[in-house]
């Protein structure tokens, strides 16, 4: 029996997930300083999952070109 494409490996999963594991939720709460030490890992509060949007290749090139042009223009003044 073969494995469904969505269940292969974490490294190969390119799309963003809408559910975090318990450990991932605890890390997010610790980063937000909402996790008191000694708290039970059960019954965790909800954590918002941010989807990371990939920028288009052209947009990256334009921002890089603007970043290089700006210091050169300031040096001429």
N, C-alpha and C positions, 0 to 999 in steps of 0.2 A: 504494500500500500504506500502511495507517495504522500509527501507532506505538502500541504497547501502553501502557495507562494507567500501568503501573509504570515506564516508561522516559521519561516526558515531561521534566520539568525538576526540578532539585534543590529549587527553591523550592516546588514543588507537592507534593513527596513528604512526606506528613504523618507516616507511620509511621516508627519508628526502624529503622535498618539494622543488620544483624548483622555486617557486614564493613566495615572502614575501609580507605581508600586508603593507599598507602605514606606520603604526606605527612602524613595525619592521624595515622597510627601514630607517626611521628617526633615530631610535636608533643606527643602524649600522653607519649611517653618523655622528652622534654625537660622537660615540666611536672613529671614525677615524678623528675627528675634522674637518669634511668637511661640517658641518651644521651651518651656521651663524644664530644668534638669530633674530627672526622677519621675517624669510623667509617664503614664502607661501608653504603650504604642497602639492601643486599641481605642476605637471611637475617635479617630482624628477629625479635626475640622476640615471643611472643604478647602481645597487649594486650587486656584485658577491655573490652568495650563495655557501658557502663552505659545502661540504658533509663530514660528520664525519664518518670515517670508523671504525668499531668495530674491535678491536684486538682479535685474537684468545686467548682462555683461556690458552693454553700452553705457549704462548709468555709472558703473564703477570706473570705466575709462574716462568719462567726462569729469567725475569728481577728482580723479587723480591728475588730470590735465589742469584743472582749475587750481588744485593745490600747488602744483609746480609753478604755474604762471603768477600766482599771487606774490610769493616771496621775490621773484625776479622784478616785478613791477615796484615793489616797495624799495628795493635796492637802488633803483634809478632816481628816486626823489632826492 
